[in-house]
Amino acid sequence: MPNIGLTQLFSVPIYNAKLDCLTEDLKNELKQINFEPMTEAGFYSVNKYVLNLPQCKLLNEELDFHVNNFTYEILKFSKSINFYLTTSWVVKFENNDHALPHRHPNSLISGVTYFDDDPDFGKIVFQNTNNNLFEKLFEISFTEYNEINAGSWWMEPKKNSLILFPSNLIHHVTCNESMKPRYSLAFNYFIKGKFGSTTDTFLEI
């Protein structure tokens, strides 16, 4: 039997963690802020810089830690590049609310954290639009659906869970079938620093 190996080239990294600083008191405060309707369905906070609020200081610092852990320790970004928070907003989905496929422009790393658990809240679904396995040529049947052959991959909201992902990754949220409103906090990070290694490609922003 020959030695057999598998190299999973060019995978899309998704970071998962559980937050300590998203306390019940803070969640209750964020649920009381002013909301406005989104274009398709659901509501988001009028304030699009929620994490700049004084009561979110510890949560903001915890998110900074996870973004740095994701980018520097796992993805091995150079320390000449710095990540900083840009926008952040609370999302409220009532019964039957959902989000259509979208990506987050003007951002490099995006994230979402969930306030509560409910199996009927709906899922966040990430779409592989870059290089689905043979999908452009044939409709392939698989005996098992996994991260290698998947055209899409979903994650279920969990209380205080954190998901970080590349901002250009297309995703949508399935319908909230619960009678309870589903609250989440979404945010974006951008970069500044020095890029490139030669005079032809060097850029500083």
Secondary structure, 3 states (H helix, E strand, C coil): CCCCCCCCCCCCCCEEEECCCCCHHHHHHHHCCCEEECCCCCEEECCCEHHHCHHHHHHHHHHHHHHHHHHHHHCCCCCCEEEEEEEEEEEEECCCCCEEEECCCCCCEEEEEECCCCCCCCCEEEECCCCCCCCCCCCCCCCCCCCCCCCEEEECCCCCEEEEEECCCCEEECCCCCCCCEEEEEEEEEEEEEECCCCCCCEEC
